[in-house]
Amino acid sequence: MRKGNLIFDANFESGNMGTVEMVREGEYNISIRPDTSNARYRVWFYFSVRNAVAGQCVIFTITNFSKTKSLYREGMTPVVRSTSRPKWQRMPAKAVYYYKSPKNPAMYTLSFVFLFDNDQDTYYFAYCFPYTYTTLQQYLFQLEQRKMSYFSRMTLCRTVQHRRLDCLTITSPNTDGRRKRLVVITARVHPGETPASFVCQGLIDFLVSDDAVAKALRSRVIFKVIPMLNPDGVFEGNYRAHFLGDDLNRHWLKPSAWCHPTVVAVKKLLGQGLGQRPCDASGGQTNLDFLSIFTRTRH
């Protein structure tokens, strides 16, 4: 293929790209593939581009965003990296435009200008900083290798696509667990909300550290951390839904064991925590000796 005719790909973990149309020389229209089994959500994108010429300036337009309330309207910009510069960087705001689609008022469009500077590199563009299921597995494996007495990892269940739903327990082993508070933390119920994984990893790093506050917390609290509640959706490159198309955050009341196994497993974990700890009466209301923190970041 002639150098300068760009080659697009999204056939990798968490990748998302639908169709590509060359409008004219130096300009491409790109569509977002909807979440699997759910055409309602078209927000997350993550694709690669290669075969560029150094100095080639290209306009990319992503044509079919389904979300009107986006941080792109507040100045957020896509992220980019390349094979020679693997660290993700945000694109300059002056090169990015987010606006209502001129062809379909129900959709929004993102246009950005990019100058390729290395004809040997493959470039990657994403909605926000990617954090994949494999990234999580590698991180948890490294934690396990440290053999910390106050850290353990277990599989709560398997997902529809048979991936692990990891649950971490962080607490000091030499204190009476029956007198400790229980804190449950979950992240990534929505796959496209990737900052939640970075926040959750930072929290885990702190809780297992030698910091005096972390040590005090471990002596008083049992932390249960589910760092990725929707592994299948993350792997597939969805924005909000899991593999079968459901928004898991809308299925806490009556989850299905075969369709929403991760939600069922977390509810079971919460029920076991409640069963082990009494309720306290305060101010005429019933306060559980139990704290559930849901670590989520909306875009």
VOBA-1610 file (N, C-alpha, C; in pm, whole numbers, padded with zeros to 5 digits, always signed):
BEGIN
Met+00085-00120+00000Met+00000+00000+00000Met+00088+00124+00000Arg+00044+00225-00075Arg+00122+00348-00086Arg+00136+00416+00050Lys+00257+00461+00080Lys+00282+00531+00205Lys+00196+00657+00211Gly+00132+00677+00324Gly+00044+00792+00340Gly-00102+00754+00338Asn-00134+00636+00280Asn-00270+00584+00291Asn-00282+00511+00424Leu-00352+00571+00518Leu-00352+00523+00655Leu-00421+00387+00668Ile-00368+00306+00757Ile-00425+00174+00788Ile-00475+00177+00931Phe-00604+00150+00949Phe-00670+00157+01079Phe-00691+00016+01134Asp-00691+00006+01269Asp-00716-00123+01332Asp-00770-00100+01473Ala-00860-00189+01517Ala-00907-00187+01655Ala-00924-00329+01705Asn-00857-00423+01639Asn-00869-00564+01674Asn-00769-00599+01785Phe-00789-00535+01900Phe-00706-00562+02018Phe-00791-00537+02141Glu-00740-00576+02257Glu-00817-00568+02380Glu-00864-00425+02408Ser-00993-00410+02438Ser-01059-00283+02466Ser-01070-00192+02344Gly-01031-00242+02226Gly-01041-00161+02106Gly-01185-00139+02064Asn-01211-00024+02003Asn-01344+00005+01952Asn-01333+00101+01834Met-01377+00050+01720Met-01389+00132+01599Met-01488+00061+01508Gly-01578+00138+01445Gly-01673+00078+01353Gly-01622+00084+01211Thr-01662+00186+01138Thr-01620+00200+00998Thr-01527+00319+00982Val-01452+00317+00872Val-01364+00429+00836Val-01393+00468+00691Glu-01410+00596+00668Glu-01433+00647+00534Glu-01334+00760+00505Met-01263+00747+00395Met-01173+00854+00353Met-01257+00959+00279Val-01271+01077+00339Val-01352+01183+00279Val-01279+01247+00163Arg-01153+01277+00188Arg-01064+01332+00086Arg-00922+01311+00136Glu-00826+01347+00060Glu-00686+01333+00101Glu-00664+01408+00233Gly-00619+01334+00336Gly-00591+01397+00465Gly-00711+01414+00555Glu-00824+01349+00524Glu-00942+01361+00610Glu-01018+01229+00611Tyr-01050+01181+00735Tyr-01118+01053+00752Tyr-01235+01067+00848Asn-01347+01003+00814Asn-01460+00989+00905Asn-01457+00851+00967Ile-01475+00847+01100Ile-01468+00721+01175Ile-01595+00707+01257Ser-01652+00590+01257Ser-01769+00565+01342Ser-01728+00479+01461Ile-01805+00490+01570Ile-01786+00409+01689Ile-01875+00286+01680Arg-01820+00170+01707Arg-01903+00050+01717Arg-01985+00058+01845Pro-02116+00031+01841Pro-02196+00035+01964Pro-02150-00071+02064Asp-02186-00054+02190Asp-02162-00159+02289Asp-02221-00290+02240Thr-02158-00400+02273Thr-02207-00530+02228Thr-02350-00552+02276Ser-02437-00590+02185Ser-02578-00621+02212Ser-02657-00502+02264Asn-02604-00381+02243Asn-02677-00262+02289Asn-02637-00142+02201Ala-02723-00109+02106Ala-02693-00001+02012Ala-02709+00138+02073Arg-02756+00143+02197Arg-02783+00273+02259Arg-02654+00350+02291Tyr-02548+00278+02324Tyr-02426+00344+02373Tyr-02317+00341+02267Arg-02272+00460+02226Arg-02161+00475+02132Arg-02076+00592+02182Val-01981+00562+02268Val-01899+00667+02329Val-01751+00629+02328Trp-01717+00511+02379Trp-01577+00471+02390Trp-01519+00442+02252Phe-01401+00496+02224Phe-01326+00457+02103Phe-01181+00434+02140Tyr-01116+00346+02065Tyr-00976+00311+02089Tyr-00929+00239+01963Phe-00844+00302+01884Phe-00801+00243+01758Phe-00657+00283+01728Ser-00597+00215+01633Ser-00459+00244+01594Ser-00454+00288+01448Val-00348+00361+01415Val-00325+00409+01279Val-00177+00389+01246Arg-00152+00336+01127Arg-00013+00321+01082Arg-00004+00355+00932Asn+00118+00351+00881Asn+00148+00378+00740Asn+00142+00527+00707Ala+00162+00612+00807Ala+00163+00756+00782Ala+00299+00800+00730Val+00300+00916+00669Val+00423+00981+00626Val+00461+01086+00730Ala+00588+01094+00766Ala+00632+01197+00859Ala+00597+01335+00804Gly+00531+01416+00889Gly+00487+01548+00846Gly+00347+01550+00788Gln+00281+01434+00782Gln+00145+01426+00728Gln+00044+01477+00831Cys-00038+01573+00792Cys-00140+01630+00879Cys-00276+01575+00838Val-00351+01521+00936Val-00477+01453+00906Val-00587+01505+00998Ile-00707+01520+00943Ile-00827+01551+01021Ile-00904+01421+01042Phe-00927+01386+01169Phe-01009+01270+01204Phe-01141+01322+01259Thr-01252+01267+01212Thr-01383+01303+01264Thr-01456+01177+01307Ile-01488+01169+01436Ile-01567+01058+01489Ile-01712+01104+01488Thr-01795+01034+01414Thr-01921+01091+01366Thr-02045+01060+01448Asn-02041+00964+01540Asn-02169+00916+01593Asn-02171+00897+01745Phe-02121+00994+01821Phe-02132+00988+01966Phe-02279+00992+02007Ser-02315+00906+02101Ser-02453+00903+02149Ser-02473+00989+02273Lys-02365+01037+02332Lys-02375+01108+02459Lys-02362+01258+02438Thr-02463+01333+02484Thr-02458+01478+02471Thr-02380+01544+02584Lys-02400+01495+02707Lys-02331+01551+02823Lys-02196+01483+02838Ser-02095+01544+02782Ser-01962+01486+02781Ser-01860+01590+02828Leu-01755+01542+02892Leu-01647+01633+02932Leu-01573+01689+02811Tyr-01594+01632+02693Tyr-01540+01695+02573Tyr-01599+01835+02553Arg-01720+01856+02605Arg-01780+01990+02598Arg-01718+02085+02699Glu-01640+02030+02794Glu-01579+02113+02899Glu-01427+02124+02882Gly-01377+02078+02768Gly-01234+02093+02741Gly-01152+01966+02745Met-01212+01851+02781Met-01138+01726+02777Met-01103+01693+02632Thr-00990+01628+02611Thr-00947+01592+02476Thr-00907+01445+02472Pro-00905+01384+02352Pro-00861+01245+02341Pro-00714+01229+02381Val-00674+01104+02398Val-00534+01075+02433Val-00469+00999+02317Val-00338+01012+02309Val-00262+00951+02200Val-00129+00900+02252Arg-00083+00791+02194Arg+00052+00741+02218Arg+00100+00676+02089Ser+00228+00641+02085Ser+00281+00570+01969Ser+00379+00464+02017Thr+00423+00380+01926Thr+00513+00271+01964Thr+00647+00322+02016Ser+00693+00436+01968Ser+00820+00489+02018Ser+00801+00578+02140Arg+00677+00622+02164Arg+00645+00703+02282Arg+00522+00642+02349Pro+00543+00538+02431Pro+00430+00459+02483Pro+00349+00527+02592Lys+00393+00640+02641Lys+00317+00709+02745Lys+00203+00789+02682Trp+00081+00766+02734Trp-00035+00837+02682Trp-00025+00987+02712Gln-00065+01070+02615Gln-00068+01214+02633Gln-00200+01268+02579Arg-00250+01374+02645Arg-00370+01439+02593Arg-00335+01528+02475Met-00426+01533+02380Met-00407+01619+02264Met-00435+01764+02303Pro-00370+01860+02240Pro-00395+02002+02274Pro-00538+02041+02239Ala-00601+02117+02328Ala-00741+02154+02312Ala-00766+02232+02183Lys-00668+02308+02139Lys-00689+02389+02018Lys-00704+02305+01892Ala-00669+02177+01901Ala-00679+02089+01783Ala-00802+01999+01789Val-00891+02018+01889Val-01003+01927+01912Val-01134+02007+01914Tyr-01236+01954+01848Tyr-01367+02020+01841Tyr-01476+01915+01864Tyr-01570+01947+01954Tyr-01682+01857+01985Tyr-01811+01935+01962Tyr-01897+01883+01876Tyr-02012+01962+01835Tyr-02127+01869+01793Lys-02248+01926+01786Lys-02365+01849+01744Lys-02349+01812+01597Ser-02384+01689+01566Ser-02369+01641+01429Ser-02454+01721+01332Pro-02397+01771+01222Pro-02477+01846+01125Pro-02574+01757+01048Lys-02551+01624+01049Lys-02637+01533+00973Lys-02745+01469+01058Asn-02717+01455+01189Asn-02814+01391+01279Asn-02812+01464+01413Pro-02915+01544+01444Pro-02915+01623+01568Pro-02909+01539+01695Ala-02939+01409+01686Ala-02935+01324+01805Ala-02794+01275+01837Met-02700+01302+01748Met-02563+01255+01768Met-02467+01373+01782Tyr-02353+01343+01841Tyr-02246+01441+01852Tyr-02123+01394+01776Thr-02040+01489+01739Thr-01924+01463+01653Thr-01799+01519+01718Leu-01691+01446+01706Leu-01560+01490+01757Leu-01464+01497+01640Ser-01405+01613+01617Ser-01303+01629+01514Ser-01172+01671+01579Phe-01062+01613+01532Phe-00932+01658+01581Phe-00829+01648+01468Val-00732+01737+01478Val-00624+01743+01379Val-00500+01682+01440Phe-00431+01598+01362Phe-00310+01535+01415Phe-00200+01538+01311Leu-00080+01570+01358Leu+00038+01574+01271Leu+00127+01454+01303Phe+00143+01363+01209Phe+00229+01246+01228Phe+00375+01287+01207Asp+00460+01242+01298Asp+00600+01284+01290Asp+00698+01168+01277Asn+00648+01044+01269Asn+00737+00929+01258Asn+00671+00827+01167Asp+00729+00803+01051Asp+00664+00713+00956Asp+00681+00566+00989Gln+00758+00535+01095Gln+00776+00396+01137Gln+00683+00357+01252Asp+00620+00454+01314Asp+00539+00429+01434Asp+00397+00385+01400Thr+00340+00310+01494Thr+00196+00291+01498Thr+00143+00382+01608Tyr+00038+00459+01577Tyr-00020+00554+01670Tyr-00152+00499+01723Tyr-00180+00527+01851Tyr-00303+00481+01914Tyr-00380+00603+01966Phe-00509+00605+01939Phe-00597+00713+01982Phe-00709+00653+02066Ala-00745+00720+02177Ala-00850+00666+02266Ala-00931+00779+02326Tyr-01054+00743+02363Tyr-01147+00835+02429Tyr-01089+00891+02557Cys-01027+00804+02636Cys-00962+00841+02761Cys-00853+00738+02787Phe-00773+00756+02891Phe-00662+00666+02920Phe-00710+00523+02936Pro-00672+00430+02849Pro-00719+00292+02862Pro-00661+00222+02985Tyr-00742+00135+03044Tyr-00699+00048+03153Tyr-00770-00085+03128Thr-00697-00182+03076Thr-00757-00306+03028Thr-00765-00412+03138Tyr-00838-00518+03106Tyr-00846-00634+03195Tyr-00707-00696+03214Thr-00628-00704+03107Thr-00492-00759+03118Thr-00405-00672+03207Thr-00419-00538+03197Thr-00345-00448+03284Thr-00374-00479+03430Leu-00501-00501+03462Leu-00539-00534+03599Leu-00479-00667+03642Gln-00486-00769+03557Gln-00433-00900+03593Gln-00283-00895+03619Gln-00212-00819+03540Gln-00067-00805+03561Gln-00038-00734+03692Tyr-00116-00630+03722Tyr-00097-00556+03846Tyr-00125-00644+03967Leu-00234-00721+03965Leu-00268-00808+04078Leu-00167-00920+04095Phe-00116-00971+03985Phe-00012-01074+03993Phe+00113-01020+04063Gln+00151-00897+04032Gln+00267-00836+04097Gln+00243-00817+04246Leu+00121-00780+04283Leu+00089-00765+04424Leu+00101-00899+04497Glu+00053-01005+04436Glu+00059-01138+04498Glu+00203-01181+04522Gln+00294-01142+04432Gln+00433-01184+04445Gln+00502-01120+04566Arg+00442-01016+04621Arg+00504-00949+04737Arg+00478-01024+04868Lys+00389-01123+04865Lys+00365-01212+04981Lys+00334-01133+05108Met+00242-01039+05099Met+00206-00956+05214Met+00104-01031+05300Ser+00126-01034+05430Ser+00037-01108+05519Ser-00101-01045+05529Tyr-00111-00918+05496Tyr-00238-00845+05509Tyr-00309-00829+05374Phe-00264-00903+05273Phe-00325-00895+05140Phe-00355-01034+05088Ser-00475-01052+05035Ser-00509-01179+04969Ser-00600-01151+04851Arg-00601-01243+04759Arg-00679-01230+04635Arg-00759-01357+04613Met-00885-01339+04573Met-00968-01455+04543Met-01056-01423+04422Thr-01110-01526+04360Thr-01203-01510+04249Thr-01344-01526+04303Leu-01423-01418+04300Leu-01561-01426+04349Leu-01647-01511+04258Cys-01626-01497+04126Cys-01703-01576+04030Cys-01634-01561+03894Arg-01689-01627+03794Arg-01647-01608+03656Arg-01755-01532+03581Thr-01714-01449+03487Thr-01809-01370+03409Thr-01875-01456+03302Val-01965-01395+03226Val-02031-01466+03116Val-01927-01521+03018Gln-01821-01445+02993Gln-01714-01489+02904Gln-01600-01559+02980His-01627-01595+03103His-01537-01676+03186His-01410-01603+03230Arg-01420-01474+03248Arg-01308-01401+03307Arg-01326-01394+03458Arg-01217-01363+03528Arg-01218-01357+03673Arg-01285-01230+03724Leu-01368-01244+03826Leu-01409-01129+03905Leu-01324-01132+04030Asp-01221-01049+04033Asp-01125-01049+04144Asp-01180-00975+04264Cys-01152-01029+04382Cys-01184-00963+04508Cys-01060-00966+04595Leu-01017-00849+04640Leu-00899-00837+04725Leu-00943-00814+04869Thr-00874-00876+04961Thr-00896-00850+05103Thr-00770-00789+05160Ile-00783-00672+05221Ile-00669-00602+05280Ile-00703-00571+05424Thr-00631-00635+05516Thr-00652-00613+05659Thr-00540-00680+05737Ser-00511-00627+05855Ser-00407-00687+05939Ser-00456-00820+05994Pro-00374-00924+05989Pro-00419-01056+06034Pro-00413-01075+06185Asn-00346-00986+06255Asn-00321-01008+06398Asn-00418-00928+06486Thr-00535-00894+06433Thr-00636-00824+06512Thr-00769-00898+06501Asp-00858-00869+06593Asp-00986-00938+06598Asp-01077-00889+06486Gly-01097-00973+06383Gly-01178-00935+06269Gly-01322-00909+06301Arg-01373-00969+06410Arg-01514-00951+06446Arg-01544-00808+06492Arg-01443-00737+06534Arg-01463-00600+06583Arg-01431-00495+06477Lys-01391-00538+06360Lys-01352-00444+06255Lys-01471-00401+06171Arg-01461-00281+06120Arg-01556-00235+06019Arg-01522-00302+05886Leu-01623-00310+05802Leu-01605-00368+05669Leu-01631-00262+05564Val-01534-00240+05478Val-01546-00143+05369Val-01537-00219+05237Val-01638-00201+05153Val-01640-00266+05022Val-01626-00160+04914Ile-01531-00180+04825Ile-01501-00084+04720Ile-01511-00155+04586Thr-01588-00098+04492Thr-01593-00153+04358Thr-01559-00045+04256Ala-01509-00086+04140Ala-01478+00006+04031Ala-01513-00060+03898Arg-01527+00022+03796Arg-01548-00018+03657Arg-01674-00100+03634Val-01785-00060+03695Val-01913-00117+03657Val-01945-00073+03514His-01898+00046+03476His-01909+00096+03339His-01771+00092+03276Pro-01752+00013+03172Pro-01617-00008+03116Pro-01547+00119+03070Gly-01623+00215+03014Gly-01560+00334+02958Gly-01515+00435+03061Glu-01550+00413+03187Glu-01510+00506+03294Glu-01374+00464+03349Thr-01274+00471+03263Thr-01142+00418+03295Thr-01071+00488+03411Pro-01094+00620+03437Pro-01025+00680+03552Pro-01052+00608+03683Ala-01168+00540+03694Ala-01199+00467+03816Ala-01092+00361+03847Ser-01038+00297+03743Ser-00936+00194+03766Ser-00806+00255+03817Phe-00771+00372+03768Phe-00650+00438+03816Phe-00668+00484+03961Val-00788+00535+03992Val-00817+00574+04130Val-00812+00452+04222Cys-00874+00344+04177Cys-00878+00222+04258Cys-00738+00164+04278Gln-00657+00163+04174Gln-00520+00112+04189Gln-00440+00200+04284Gly-00457+00330+04275Gly-00389+00419+04369Gly-00432+00394+04512Leu-00562+00368+04533Leu-00612+00337+04666Leu-00552+00207+04719Ile-00547+00105+04633Ile-00488-00023+04675Ile-00341-00005+04711Asp-00268+00067+04626Asp-00126+00093+04654Asp-00108+00157+04791Phe-00197+00251+04824Phe-00187+00316+04955Phe-00220+00219+05067Leu-00327+00142+05052Leu-00371+00053+05160Leu-00271-00056+05192Val-00190-00097+05095Val-00090-00202+05120Val+00047-00144+05150Ser+00056-00011+05162Ser+00185+00054+05183Ser+00226+00051+05330Asp+00345+00104+05357Asp+00396+00114+05494Asp+00359+00246+05560Asp+00276+00324+05496Asp+00233+00451+05554Asp+00162+00425+05688Ala+00187+00513+05785Ala+00129+00495+05919Ala-00023+00494+05916Val-00081+00578+05832Val-00228+00582+05822Val-00280+00451+05764Ala-00211+00398+05662Ala-00252+00270+05603Ala-00245+00158+05706Lys-00141+00157+05786Lys-00128+00054+05890Lys-00242+00065+05991Ala-00274+00189+06029Ala-00384+00208+06125Ala-00517+00162+06065Leu-00539+00191+05939Leu-00663+00148+05873Leu-00671-00005+05867Arg-00560-00068+05835Arg-00562-00216+05826Arg-00590-00280+05960Ser-00552-00213+06068Ser-00575-00270+06202Ser-00720-00254+06247Arg-00795-00163+06181Arg-00931-00133+06224Arg-01039-00172+06122Val-00997-00196+05999Val-01093-00214+05891Val-01057-00336+05808Ile-01159-00407+05760Ile-01142-00510+05658Ile-01185-00449+05526Phe-01090-00433+05434Phe-01121-00379+05302Phe-01144-00493+05204Lys-01257-00491+05138Lys-01286-00581+05028Lys-01292-00496+04901Val-01203-00523+04807Val-01192-00441+04687Val-01220-00526+04564Ile-01320-00486+04486Ile-01348-00549+04357Ile-01307-00448+04251Pro-01186-00458+04197Pro-01133-00350+04113Pro-01192-00342+03973Met-01260-00448+03926Met-01319-00442+03792Met-01446-00524+03792Leu-01560-00457+03806Leu-01688-00525+03820Leu-01743-00574+03686Asn-01692-00520+03577Asn-01743-00555+03444Asn-01627-00594+03351Pro-01557-00703+03378Pro-01440-00740+03297Pro-01473-00764+03150Asp-01588-00826+03121Asp-01622-00854+02982Asp-01644-00726+02903Gly-01716-00630+02961Gly-01738-00503+02893Gly-01609-00429+02868Val-01517-00435+02966Val-01386-00371+02950Val-01310-00437+02834Phe-01308-00569+02833Phe-01234-00642+02729Phe-01290-00613+02590Glu-01423-00603+02579Glu-01488-00585+02450Glu-01475-00443+02396Gly-01436-00348+02481Gly-01429-00209+02436Gly-01563-00140+02440Asn-01649-00182+02533Asn-01779-00116+02552Asn-01762+00011+02634Tyr-01865+00095+02630Tyr-01863+00214+02715Tyr-01939+00193+02845Arg-02058+00131+02837Arg-02142+00122+02955Arg-02193-00019+02984Ala-02211-00101+02883Ala-02277-00230+02898Ala-02178-00345+02916His-02231-00459+02963His-02149-00580+02968His-02168-00657+02837Phe-02114-00777+02828Phe-02110-00850+02702Phe-02248-00872+02642Leu-02348-00895+02728Leu-02484-00923+02679Leu-02568-00796+02664Gly-02508-00680+02683Gly-02575-00555+02652Gly-02643-00483+02766Asp-02633-00534+02888Asp-02699-00470+03001Asp-02606-00372+03073Asp-02663-00265+03123Asp-02594-00174+03214Asp-02603-00237+03353Leu-02492-00291+03402Leu-02495-00365+03529Leu-02539-00277+03646Asn-02518-00148+03634Asn-02556-00059+03743Asn-02707-00042+03754Arg-02781-00100+03661Arg-02928-00096+03665Arg-02986-00232+03703His-02903-00323+03753His-02951-00459+03781His-02914-00506+03922Trp-02902-00412+04015Trp-02869-00450+04152Trp-02989-00509+04226Leu-03110-00467+04194Leu-03226-00514+04268Leu-03258-00660+04238Lys-03262-00695+04109Lys-03297-00832+04071Lys-03201-00884+03963Pro-03075-00907+04000Pro-02980-00956+03900Pro-03007-01102+03865Ser-02969-01139+03745Ser-02982-01277+03698Ser-02850-01350+03720Ala-02855-01470+03774Ala-02733-01545+03803Ala-02657-01579+03676Trp-02727-01605+03566Trp-02657-01643+03444Trp-02619-01522+03360Cys-02697-01411+03371Cys-02671-01293+03288Cys-02587-01188+03360His-02601-01178+03494His-02529-01077+03572His-02453-01143+03689Pro-02367-01240+03661Pro-02303-01314+03770Pro-02217-01228+03861Thr-02156-01123+03808Thr-02069-01040+03892Thr-02151-00961+03994Val-02269-00912+03953Val-02355-00840+04045Val-02408-00934+04153Val-02447-01055+04112Val-02495-01155+04208Val-02385-01186+04310Ala-02262-01203+04263Ala-02150-01237+04352Ala-02121-01125+04451Val-02127-00999+04406Val-02100-00887+04496Val-02212-00872+04597Lys-02337-00892+04554Lys-02448-00885+04649Lys-02435-00994+04756Lys-02390-01111+04716Lys-02368-01219+04812Lys-02259-01179+04911Leu-02152-01117+04861Leu-02045-01070+04948Leu-02097-00967+05047Leu-02180-00874+04999Leu-02236-00773+05087Leu-02326-00837+05192Gly-02405-00936+05152Gly-02493-01003+05247Gly-02416-01076+05355Gln-02305-01139+05317Gln-02221-01206+05417Gln-02162-01105+05514Gly-02124-00987+05463Gly-02069-00884+05551Gly-02171-00835+05650Leu-02295-00817+05604Leu-02401-00772+05694Leu-02432-00878+05798Gly-02430-01004+05755Gly-02465-01111+05848Gly-02366-01125+05961Gln-02243-01081+05940Gln-02140-01097+06042Gln-02134-00977+06137Arg-02211-00871+06107Arg-02199-00749+06185Arg-02337-00697+06224Pro-02354-00656+06351Pro-02485-00607+06396Pro-02514-00468+06342Cys-02640-00429+06350Cys-02682-00293+06312Cys-02680-00203+06435Asp-02647-00077+06415Asp-02649+00022+06521Asp-02769+00114+06501Ala-02838+00147+06609Ala-02949+00242+06602Ala-02897+00380+06635Ser-02929+00480+06551Ser-02879+00615+06575Ser-02978+00715+06518Gly-03023+00809+06600Gly-03109+00917+06553Gly-03239+00871+06493Gly-03292+00759+06541Gly-03418+00711+06489Gly-03406+00636+06358Gln-03283+00628+06303Gln-03260+00556+06179Gln-03171+00435+06207Thr-03179+00335+06120Thr-03094+00218+06134Thr-02968+00237+06051Asn-02854+00244+06118Asn-02726+00257+06048Asn-02652+00125+06058Leu-02615+00071+05944Leu-02543-00055+05943Leu-02396-00031+05978Asp-02340-00123+06054Asp-02198-00119+06084Asp-02123-00174+05963Phe-02140-00103+05852Phe-02096-00155+05724Phe-02092-00037+05627Leu-01988-00024+05551Leu-01975+00089+05460Leu-01943+00038+05321Ser-02024+00076+05225Ser-02000+00037+05086Ser-01964+00161+05006Ile-01845+00164+04954Ile-01800+00278+04875Ile-01788+00234+04730Phe-01857+00301+04641Phe-01850+00267+04499Phe-01761+00370+04430Thr-01642+00326+04389Thr-01545+00415+04327Thr-01576+00423+04178Arg-01636+00535+04136Arg-01672+00551+03997Arg-01640+00693+03953Thr-01609+00710+03826Thr-01583+00841+03771Thr-01666+00859+03645Arg-01750+00961+03643Arg-01831+00985+03524Arg-01757+01083+03430His-01779+01064+03304His-01722+01155+03204His-01834+01237+03147
//
